[in-house]
Amino acid sequence: MKRRPPRLLVRLMVISIFVGAIPVLVLGSFSYYLFMDRVAHQVNQRNSQLLTETQMRLEQLYTTIDFSLTQLANATLLQDAVEWDFSGSRFQSFNELSLHLYQLQSLEMGISNVFYINFAKGWLLDNHGAFLLSEHPDRDRYIGYSERSEKSFWVTQQAEKVTADEEGAKSQADIAAVILMKRTPLHAMKPTGMLGVQIPRYEIERRLSSGGNRDAKLMIDADLHILAASESFSSEWSRLPDEFTAHLQEMVQPGSPATFTFDDSHLAVVNRSAYNGWYYVSIYSNAEIAKDARSIRNTMFIICFCVLLLTLLIAMAMNRRLYKPIRKLYDSVVRLSDSQAAGNYNEIELIEARLESLVETQIGKDEYIAGQVSQLRELFLFKLLIGEVNPAEVGSKSAHYELNAQWKQFCVVSLQISNWERSRYKEGDRDLMMMAVKNMMGELIPAANRLPAVTIGLSQVVVIGSTHETPEQFREYVGSLIVMIRKAVERYLELDAIFGISRSIHSLKEANRAYLEATEALKQKSVIIEQSLFFFEDLAPDRIIRVKYPAALEKALIEAIEENDYEQAKENLRLISRYLLEANVSYRELQLYLVRLLVTLLTDSLDSDEFLSQLLNDQKTIFDQLFELNSLDEIENWIVGKVLKPFIQWREEQSQKQYYIITEQMRKMIHEQYQTDLTMETCAEQLRYHPDYLRRVFRKGTGMSFSDYLAQHRLNVSKELLENTELTISDIAQQLNFQNSQNFIRYFKKMVGITPGQYRQSLRD
């Protein structure tokens, strides 16, 4: 036979190449873009940090100059200069004032001129001497400064020759210097004079260019005029791009650096000063990021190519190794199959087809044998239940039919239909319906916990077993299974099923006795009509179960109600019902215990007229309603919805009203007695409550502790006294019951951040 080409090997190689290439390509692409983002982020972060350092150096210079100018404005000499006339008799005074102005100029500050303008007497003094204001070339500009409302402000000084483009925007060479103007006196409504400090443009540009960074830096005022530029700033950017200026106005806020496009080939990092609103800009080229990107791209390409090549080599070696046994098996199958049909399959498909054929043949044989064994097993169970099997043969035959389940307890359950005469079915349908019931029992009872159900007369009988340790656990388990079966029969067949359950047994030898007990239990249907589960062990006439009433659980339930804890109260009620259920009391006995619990709950609610009237509005009494319920879950839900929930809601409403009244009383005491040694114990004594209770109520009503609220109120009072009175710090401290003024100052500074004196001064500034 001609050897066929290895189709499977070819497919495996194609799949290996495809599966190996995709992760490498995806990982390489993802890594490339990830590193690109990181490079861009690092470049932006570095430039932003350098720009921030430059901004801090310049603003430190500005604030130092501003502080020095403020000190000079408050100096006695400058206040006296308001009254000086422009005459030779004041030569000595002018000389002394000129010396003070000159002392502000230092090399590290870069100040080129300091001048004083006396609007009241009409003269000006600067580095060049004293002049009459009316004869000075900048007279109009200085007078215009006096009309501004700011105490101090920054302005620009234009170069002597100003050029403008066709739109009237200023070029970067227009500004020669920046000037800080400060009015004197500082707090006067109409200034009598002004101090000015002039900083040349070249001094600012020198500081912008320092630091060794090649990026271009700009300083732009709030009106988007270029105040200064570093040495690396290109002359082509004498006019800022319109898109860039739009971004400045829309995106940049003080304290929030922003990065966006400057032009087609550059990016810009921008900070805005919270001091004077100027913009600090660092411009760098996209080529810096592209350079790193190319290096990353090339490295990533080489790595991905090597990984892909290695993957292909490993896949080729592994596929050849794995294919050898498959090829041997395929050749064996081909020899046993039709060679013509084998040509239509690849290696795996042909092997699969051959195995399916063998499995189908084996399954047919197994199903036939299983059917025969199943019928024999049911026949054996039938004879075992009706007592026709010799007890000595039970063990061996049970093993033969694989009925020796490793259970600790057994019971026999017998099912009958109680409403067959009233149902929509005919007598001829009985066998069909009983078969449907049998199938339901087989589906709902786990196979590991039952033997096959058998039909005996009008009953379906099944043996149920489990590994539960105690009879109570086993009974509860059997009961849960029977409830599921009964609901399924009622839902799908519209029939009422009743069940007789035997006592637990420990060997199949007792199966006949258990069947008779289950049959006897079913006879109770004529006595207890409303019940569908009949346990044989409940039929003993001398059965008396004495259960200790769960007083501890009842107490816990009452405590949860008193604390308005609805979820805990609901849980405690569930624990009580579970306790009574596990005690295996009868349903009527269970009702009596729950009546006692209900009486206790109603006794505690007699103070609520609204709640009691709600209960009495029903036509039936609450006890009649209780006795009409048919299950423990119904009783539990009824108590929760009828008693627990409305009563706890009523208590919560009363508690909220009480909390509000107490909280308002304590607030009033704080507002009236904050000048005394007021404590929680003092409030408790006056209001006649325990301090711990008041502490909890006050925190719940205000969201803060008593001491924090008292301290906050005293702080607010101190601020009002500092703002609206002339009381000394010592008097305020004494009025607020501080031991001394130092304690008050320390406390005020801790809470506000400044001393009381500084706070009062800031209000007056």
Secondary structure, DSSP 8 states (H G I E B T S, - for coil): ------HHHHHHHHHHHHHHHHHHHHHHHHHHHHHHHHHHHHHHHHHHHHHHHHHHHHHHHHHHHHHHHHHHHTSHHHHHGGG--SSGGGHHHHHHHHHHHHHT--TTTT--EEEEEETTTTEEEETTEEEEGGGSTTHHHHHHHHT---SEEEEEEE-SS--B-TT--B-TTSEEEEEEEEEESTT-SS-SEEEEEEEEHHHHHHHHHTTS--SEEEEE-TTS-EEEE-TT--GGGSS--HHHHHHHHHH-BTTB-EEEEEETTEEEEEEE-TTT--EEEEEEEHHHHHHHHHHHHHHHHHHHHHHHHHHHHHHHHHHHHHHHHHHHHHHHHHHHS-HHHHTTS-HHHHHHHHHHHHHHHHHHHHHHHHHHHHHHHHHHHHHHHTT-S-HHHHHHHHHHTT-----SEEEEEEEEES-TTTSS--GGGHHHHHHHHHHHHHHHS-GGGB---EEETTEEEEEEEE--SSHHHHHHHHHHHHHHHHHHHHHHT---EEEEE---BSSGGGHHHHHHHHHHHHGGGGT-TT--EEEGGGG-TT--------HHHHHHHHHHHHTT-HHHHHHHHHHHHHHHHHTT--HHHHHHHHHHHHHHHHHHTTT-HHHHHHHHTSSS-HHHHHHT--SHHHHHHHHIIIIIHHHHHHHHHHHHHHHHHHHHHHHHHHHHHTTS---HHHHHHHHTS-HHHHHHHHHHHHSS-HHHHHHHHHHHHHHHHHHH----HHHHHHHTT-SSHHHHHHHHHHHHSS-HHHHHHHHH-
